[in-house]
Amino acid sequence: MARKLLLEKANIEGIRGYDVYRREGGYKSVEKALKMAPNDIVEEVKKSGLRGRGGAGFPTGMKWSFLAKPEGVARYLVCNADESEPGTFKDRYLMEFLPHLLIEGMIVSAFALGSNVSYIYIRGEYDWITDILDNAIAEAKQYDFLGKNILGSGFDCEIYTHRGAGAYICGEETALIESLEGKRGLPRIKPPFPAVRGVWDCPTVVNNVETLAAVVPIINEGADAYAKIGVGKSTGTKLMSACGNINKPGVYEIDMTMSVQEFIYSDEYCGGIPNGKRLKACIPGGSSVPILPANLLLKTAKGETRLMNYESLADGGFATGSMMGSGGFEVLDEDQCIVRHTMSLARFYHHESCGQCSPCREGTGWMEKILKKIEYGRGELKDIDLLWDIQRKIEGNTICPLGDAAAWPVAAAIRHFRDEFEWHVLHPEECLKTNYGLAHYADTPKSPEGDLVKA
């Protein structure tokens, strides 16, 4: 069993409250950090190899080192808790059961960055979690871990929660900043980057919930110990939101040396696929990353065992790989219809596009419309090529990554499951039956050998 750095104490009764959290070793990293030089903390985070856990996987310490430090200008730390990626719910779990772990990580990070005021921008639907966080902040302040002159160190720190209004686009850091300032959540053109001009035009670092929580074990145990866990540039542990056609959906903390096959079929984790069904495909990192058919999910293009880490999941690029992303691991069994699934994602991205960029504003709507046409038995073969052309013209042509997030699922679905799209076009009556899965199509041309596998 892999060692847990974040969730080890999540099931201890009362751990949500300060007293139990403190009794179990909470806030030791704050006491240790306040005796260090801020730059030394940044160097520890760099040395640990911690990568952003929100999706992009950018080295956290390097991001911190970009923060501008003009004389007499405030700096801000913002926690991105706007967890709106379909299939992703690990940050919700962490905030709900270990709120003080996030607060502790933010205090250490704020001290390292010289930020006296920090914000938690939380998804508006997480109403009850906002109350939990507010209570944890009040407790931390009561016991001198927040407020003026923390523990007599001379460092002042305040943390405030700010609720979003249900816009997926506000998960993008510059749109989040716009919303935090009270404006409409539209992504900003970069540069300048938030590290130079962020909240109220002041230098700002935006980090994900899991990323900030991971700072605690790094400071407590040291960067070298943290870096020894995992493999290569995928150090430490990773929280995964596992869902879909598995026996044990939930949030798991994994060592990134684990194979994808072990994660899906091990009783310790997902517990396999219900009713003995075969694995058809998986989205390994949240709805925006490319879907992989079973044969490419379990093995890389080189025939190596695919591991649950950044490098292995991306091996071969989008032709044969995907991304770790936000850690939303969605498993599809043999009964699932790829066209219907892709249509559902396209509808989401069309709905959530802010409309600022015409390729995304128009393109997401076109893709949804064409996918509906194919799914409901009115498609033509040329529609598949049109879909491919539209997604290609969206990708890389927008201010923020939402355009890419909308294009990649469509591109991957066509790349790996084109035969299923063609089947829908050629069998319009059959594709309207109640059972949508590939396994229910008696005369369906099967996917390439190995696409459907069984442990």
URQUI-V185446 format. One record per residue. SS is DSSP state (@ for helix, = for strand, . for the rest). PHI is phi in whole degrees, 0 to 359 (* if undefined). OMEGA is omega in radians with two decimals (NA if undefined). Layout:
SS & PHI & OMEGA
SS & PHI & OMEGA
This chain:
. & * & -3.14
. & 295 & 3.10
. & 289 & 3.12
. & 260 & 3.10
. & 261 & -3.06
. & 252 & -2.99
. & 257 & -3.06
. & 306 & -3.04
. & 250 & -3.05
. & 297 & -3.07
. & 263 & 3.10
. & 288 & -3.10
. & 299 & 3.10
. & 83 & -3.07
. & 296 & 3.11
. & 292 & -3.12
. & 268 & -3.07
@ & 299 & -3.02
@ & 303 & -3.13
@ & 290 & 3.14
@ & 299 & 3.13
@ & 294 & 3.13
@ & 300 & -3.12
. & 271 & 3.06
. & 100 & -3.12
. & 294 & 3.08
. & 71 & 3.05
@ & 294 & -3.13
@ & 293 & 3.10
@ & 293 & 3.13
@ & 300 & 3.14
@ & 289 & -3.07
@ & 295 & -3.10
. & 294 & 3.08
. & 265 & 3.14
. & 259 & 3.00
. & 281 & -3.13
@ & 309 & -3.14
@ & 295 & 3.10
@ & 292 & 3.08
@ & 293 & 3.10
@ & 301 & -3.14
@ & 294 & 3.08
@ & 298 & 3.13
@ & 295 & 3.06
@ & 300 & -3.07
@ & 295 & -3.13
@ & 292 & -3.09
. & 80 & -3.14
. & 303 & 3.09
= & 249 & -3.13
. & 305 & -3.07
. & 266 & -3.10
. & 270 & 3.14
. & 153 & -3.04
. & 284 & 3.12
. & 72 & -3.14
. & 283 & -3.13
= & 304 & -3.02
@ & 295 & -3.13
@ & 298 & 3.10
@ & 294 & 3.11
@ & 299 & 3.12
@ & 297 & -3.08
@ & 290 & 3.11
. & 282 & -3.03
. & 299 & 3.10
. & 291 & -3.09
. & 227 & 3.10
. & 294 & -3.10
. & 296 & 3.05
. & 76 & -3.14
. & 249 & -3.13
. & 295 & 3.03
. & 238 & -3.08
= & 230 & 2.96
= & 248 & 3.13
= & 238 & 3.05
= & 269 & 3.11
= & 275 & 3.10
= & 250 & 3.12
. & 271 & -3.03
. & 280 & -3.05
. & 244 & -3.13
. & 289 & 3.11
. & 306 & -3.14
. & 91 & -3.08
. & 241 & -3.11
. & 210 & -3.09
@ & 288 & 3.13
@ & 293 & 3.08
@ & 301 & -3.14
@ & 298 & -3.11
@ & 297 & -3.13
@ & 291 & -3.08
@ & 289 & -3.03
@ & 257 & -3.14
. & 227 & -3.08
@ & 299 & -3.12
@ & 291 & 3.09
@ & 296 & 3.09
@ & 295 & 3.14
@ & 300 & 3.14
@ & 299 & 3.12
@ & 298 & 3.13
@ & 290 & 3.13
@ & 296 & 3.12
@ & 298 & -3.11
@ & 294 & 3.12
@ & 297 & 3.10
@ & 296 & 3.13
@ & 297 & -3.06
@ & 266 & -3.09
. & 72 & -3.14
. & 258 & 3.13
. & 268 & 3.11
= & 228 & 3.14
= & 231 & -3.12
= & 232 & 2.94
= & 251 & 3.11
= & 271 & -3.00
= & 249 & 3.11
. & 307 & -3.05
. & 301 & -3.14
. & 289 & 3.14
. & 275 & -3.04
@ & 299 & -3.08
@ & 290 & 3.14
@ & 286 & 3.06
@ & 301 & 3.10
@ & 296 & 3.12
@ & 297 & -3.14
@ & 294 & 3.12
@ & 300 & 3.12
@ & 292 & 3.13
@ & 295 & 3.10
@ & 297 & 3.12
@ & 297 & 3.12
@ & 294 & 3.13
@ & 299 & 3.13
@ & 291 & 3.14
@ & 299 & -3.09
. & 258 & 2.95
. & 73 & 3.06
. & 263 & 3.02
. & 223 & 3.12
= & 108 & -3.10
. & 277 & 2.99
. & 50 & -3.07
@ & 304 & 3.12
@ & 49 & 3.12
@ & 73 & -3.06
. & 276 & -3.03
. & 89 & 3.14
. & 266 & 3.09
. & 258 & 3.12
= & 209 & 3.04
= & 237 & 3.08
= & 234 & 3.13
= & 234 & 3.01
= & 268 & 3.11
= & 222 & -3.09
= & 275 & 3.02
. & 281 & -3.09
. & 239 & 3.04
. & 86 & -3.14
. & 257 & 3.12
@ & 302 & -3.09
@ & 300 & -3.11
@ & 284 & 2.95
@ & 284 & 3.05
. & 283 & -2.87
@ & 299 & -3.13
@ & 282 & 3.04
@ & 293 & 3.07
@ & 299 & 3.14
@ & 296 & 3.09
@ & 302 & 3.14
@ & 295 & 3.12
@ & 299 & 3.12
. & 278 & 3.09
. & 93 & -3.14
. & 255 & 3.07
. & 295 & -3.06
. & 284 & 3.09
. & 249 & 3.11
. & 301 & 3.10
. & 270 & 3.00
. & 285 & 3.14
. & 239 & -0.01
. & 286 & 0.04
. & 286 & 3.11
. & 273 & -3.12
. & 304 & 3.13
. & 298 & 3.11
. & 256 & 3.13
. & 223 & -3.11
. & 243 & -3.12
@ & 295 & -3.11
@ & 51 & 3.11
@ & 63 & 3.11
. & 254 & 3.11
. & 304 & -3.01
= & 219 & 2.98
= & 248 & 3.07
= & 246 & 3.11
= & 232 & 3.13
= & 286 & -3.13
@ & 305 & -3.09
@ & 298 & 3.14
@ & 300 & -3.11
@ & 292 & 3.10
@ & 296 & -3.11
@ & 292 & 3.10
@ & 296 & -3.10
@ & 298 & 3.12
@ & 295 & 3.10
@ & 296 & 3.13
@ & 286 & -3.12
@ & 295 & -3.00
@ & 254 & 3.13
. & 97 & -3.08
@ & 296 & -3.10
@ & 296 & 3.13
@ & 295 & 3.13
@ & 295 & -3.08
@ & 293 & 3.14
. & 287 & 3.10
. & 275 & -3.11
= & 99 & -3.09
= & 207 & 3.08
. & 57 & 3.14
. & 271 & 3.09
= & 255 & -3.07
= & 263 & 3.12
. & 75 & 3.09
= & 256 & -3.12
= & 224 & 3.03
= & 275 & 3.13
= & 237 & 3.04
= & 263 & -3.09
= & 262 & -3.12
= & 208 & -3.12
= & 96 & -3.07
. & 274 & 3.08
. & 226 & -3.09
. & 282 & -3.05
. & 228 & 3.07
. & 295 & 3.13
= & 161 & 3.12
= & 255 & -3.11
= & 234 & 3.03
= & 258 & -3.02
= & 240 & 2.91
= & 273 & -3.02
. & 281 & 2.95
. & 267 & -3.10
. & 289 & 3.07
= & 280 & 3.09
@ & 297 & -3.13
@ & 298 & 3.12
@ & 297 & -3.12
@ & 298 & -3.10
@ & 286 & -2.94
@ & 258 & 3.14
. & 289 & 3.10
. & 294 & 3.13
. & 289 & -3.08
. & 242 & -2.99
. & 286 & 3.04
. & 75 & 3.12
. & 82 & -3.06
. & 258 & -3.08
@ & 300 & 3.01
@ & 60 & 3.08
@ & 68 & -3.14
. & 292 & 3.12
. & 271 & 3.07
= & 284 & 3.13
= & 256 & -3.07
= & 198 & 3.13
= & 204 & 2.95
= & 256 & -2.94
. & 276 & -3.01
. & 218 & -3.08
. & 100 & -2.96
. & 300 & -3.06
. & 276 & -3.10
. & 267 & -3.09
. & 298 & 3.04
. & 287 & 3.10
= & 236 & 3.02
= & 290 & -3.00
@ & 305 & -3.07
@ & 295 & 3.12
@ & 274 & 3.12
@ & 286 & -3.06
@ & 272 & 3.13
= & 228 & 3.05
. & 283 & 3.12
. & 298 & 3.12
. & 274 & -3.14
. & 85 & 3.12
. & 275 & 3.08
= & 295 & -3.13
. & 279 & -3.10
= & 256 & -3.14
. & 273 & 3.07
. & 212 & -3.02
@ & 300 & -3.04
@ & 289 & -3.07
@ & 293 & 3.14
@ & 294 & -3.13
. & 269 & -3.05
. & 302 & 3.12
. & 91 & -3.10
@ & 70 & -3.05
@ & 287 & 3.10
@ & 293 & -3.10
. & 227 & -3.10
. & 230 & -3.14
. & 217 & -3.11
. & 213 & 3.01
. & 290 & 3.06
. & 54 & -3.10
. & 271 & 3.10
. & 85 & 3.07
= & 273 & -2.99
= & 261 & -3.05
= & 249 & -3.07
= & 261 & 3.10
= & 243 & 3.10
= & 269 & -3.00
. & 296 & -3.12
. & 273 & -3.06
. & 275 & -3.13
. & 266 & -3.10
@ & 294 & -3.13
@ & 296 & 3.14
@ & 297 & 3.14
@ & 297 & 3.14
@ & 294 & 3.10
@ & 298 & 3.14
@ & 296 & 3.11
@ & 293 & 3.14
@ & 297 & 3.10
@ & 297 & 3.12
@ & 299 & -3.07
@ & 290 & 3.04
@ & 296 & -3.12
@ & 296 & -3.02
@ & 267 & 3.08
. & 298 & -3.11
. & 284 & 3.08
. & 86 & -3.09
. & 289 & -3.10
. & 252 & -3.06
@ & 296 & 3.11
@ & 301 & -3.14
@ & 281 & -3.10
@ & 302 & -3.10
@ & 274 & -3.03
@ & 294 & 3.14
@ & 297 & 3.10
@ & 293 & 3.12
@ & 296 & -3.13
@ & 297 & 3.10
@ & 299 & -3.11
@ & 298 & -3.12
@ & 290 & 3.12
@ & 295 & 3.06
@ & 297 & 3.14
@ & 300 & -3.13
@ & 291 & -3.08
@ & 296 & -3.08
. & 263 & 2.95
. & 79 & -3.14
. & 241 & -3.05
. & 279 & 3.04
. & 236 & -3.11
@ & 300 & -3.13
@ & 292 & 3.11
@ & 295 & 3.14
@ & 294 & 3.09
@ & 293 & 3.11
@ & 294 & 3.08
@ & 302 & 3.14
@ & 300 & -3.11
@ & 293 & -3.12
@ & 294 & -3.12
@ & 297 & -3.14
@ & 294 & -3.12
@ & 275 & 3.04
@ & 275 & -3.05
. & 303 & 3.07
. & 78 & -3.07
. & 241 & -3.13
. & 231 & -3.12
. & 296 & -3.09
. & 241 & -3.07
. & 285 & -3.12
@ & 298 & 3.10
@ & 300 & 3.08
@ & 297 & -3.12
@ & 299 & 3.11
@ & 281 & -3.06
@ & 281 & -3.03
@ & 300 & 3.12
@ & 300 & 3.13
@ & 292 & -3.13
@ & 300 & -3.10
@ & 293 & 3.13
@ & 297 & 3.12
@ & 290 & -3.11
@ & 301 & -3.02
@ & 260 & -3.05
@ & 228 & -3.13
@ & 301 & 3.14
@ & 300 & -3.14
@ & 287 & 3.05
@ & 297 & 3.14
@ & 295 & 3.13
@ & 298 & 3.12
@ & 300 & -3.13
@ & 291 & -3.05
@ & 278 & -3.13
. & 230 & -3.04
. & 300 & -3.12
. & 288 & -3.13
@ & 296 & -3.04
@ & 286 & 3.09
@ & 264 & 3.12
. & 291 & -3.08
. & 300 & -3.12
. & 273 & -3.01
. & 267 & -2.98
. & 288 & 3.11
@ & 301 & -3.10
@ & 294 & -3.11
@ & 269 & -3.13
. & 267 & -3.00
. & 303 & -3.06
. & 252 & -3.13
. & 290 & 2.99
. & 294 & -3.08
. & 288 & 3.06
. & 293 & -3.14
. & 308 & -3.10
. & 308 & 3.13
. & 100 & 3.13
. & 293 & 3.09
. & 249 & -3.10
= & 230 & 3.12
. & 224 & -3.08
. & 294 & NA
